[in-house]
Amino acid sequence: AWQEMPEITEISSNIILEETEEGLNILLIDQDGRSMFREGSKYPYETTRRLLAKMAPVLSQMPNRIEITGHTTAGRQSPDPSYTGWDLSTERANVARQILNEYGVPDDQFFGVIGKADTEPMFPNDPYLAANRRIGILLKAEAPPVPPGHKL
């Protein structure tokens, strides 16, 4: 789906696919000059929104449940001290979920929406690096659910 979008070519460095024991993790990361989200905002840029919208129909056809995780950089200062990186990272993940849902991923396919704040930097040696601000979309590796009443 991404290859059909010419604008994805310019942000392909913002997409990282990694296979883990938990499943296939699709990371949408910030790069200097090509931020996926406005600084301190839960709302993605339009390019990011289009990327999520284009991913949604593909994800909706997968049998995997989806877990979305938001991350922030270290040291973020907010004008409101009660609004923390935990709030921002959770809200970014939830906005990504809302966009995916709007474009076709059904509610029951979502497994979780998680905010990690700055606790798991992609680049631990530089926790302030823009690339630590990211969204992870995990396609969970798990056995498909057995229908109720089905005998194995």
Buried (B, 14 or more C-beta within 10 A) or exposed (E): EBEEBEEBEEBEEBBBEEEEEEBBBBBBBBBEEBBBBEEBEBEBBEBBBBBBBBBBEEBBEEEBBBBBBBBBBBEBEEEEEEEBBBBBBBBBBBBBBEBBBEBBBEEEBBBEBBBBBBEEBBEEEEBEBBBBBBBBBBBBEEEEEEEEEEEE
